[in-house]
């Protein structure tokens, strides 16, 4: 979808690479992919193996847990940066109520405020309801709790609050930029996608190096954020696609259905203009 400007300053939605069906399908694919990745990680114990390698590399301690770059800059400031990104979206959304030039973009701006909040909120809800422990709390990494694989811990429950990865969602929640760019300026959508994925990977890697999360925690954070952003895009950005497409298709088909009799009969004015 994209917003295109026609003569007279009118804006219309038209189809490009996204559709409501495609958005919903992509959300299902994200969840299925996360589940498949979790089964592979469980089968080969990749969570434990990777965390043990990082732990050993840091000298059998979480040496980077309180390091200023990882703790203050990438963790605390990174979270603040993600929150700050909401401010211009909110300001522009409010301004669209009084600025006519912004009104065509009101739906997209509302999406950029709502979708990241819902994505982050879903991850936060998961953190406080799954009861999964952080690596730094587990016995193999200097903690006092036994290590239990993710699938077993999800079914048995616990009192941890580390799954999915909350800090990674501060980056992945901005996958909303990808869908918003597809609705406004499609050529920007891959740059927006790279930005969101880059932030999520950076924040996720930061927390893994600090001992806060396993690999599977980040994968589910990515999947949930994509799912939320895609479904909200299906609800908010694809809402007006169908009426326009139906009307435009009807207009085009009507224009192309010419009456052969009319087509073969020259108009009288044509003869007058040529003197025949």
Buried (B, 14 or more C-beta within 10 A) or exposed (E): BBBEEEEEEEEBBEBEEBBBEBBBEBBEBBBEBBEEBBEEBBEEEBBBEBBBEBBEEBEEEBBBBEBEEBBEEBBEEBBEBBEEBBEEBEEBBEBBEEEEEBBBBBBBBBBBBBBBBBBBEBBBEBBEEBBBBBBBBBEEBBBEBEBBBBEEBBEEEBEBBBBBBBBBBBBBBBBBBBBBBBBBBBEBBEEBBEBBBEBBBBBBBBBBBBBBBBBBBBBBBBBBBBBBBBBBBBBBBBEEBEEBBEEEEEEEEEEEEEEEEEEEEEEEEEEEEEEE
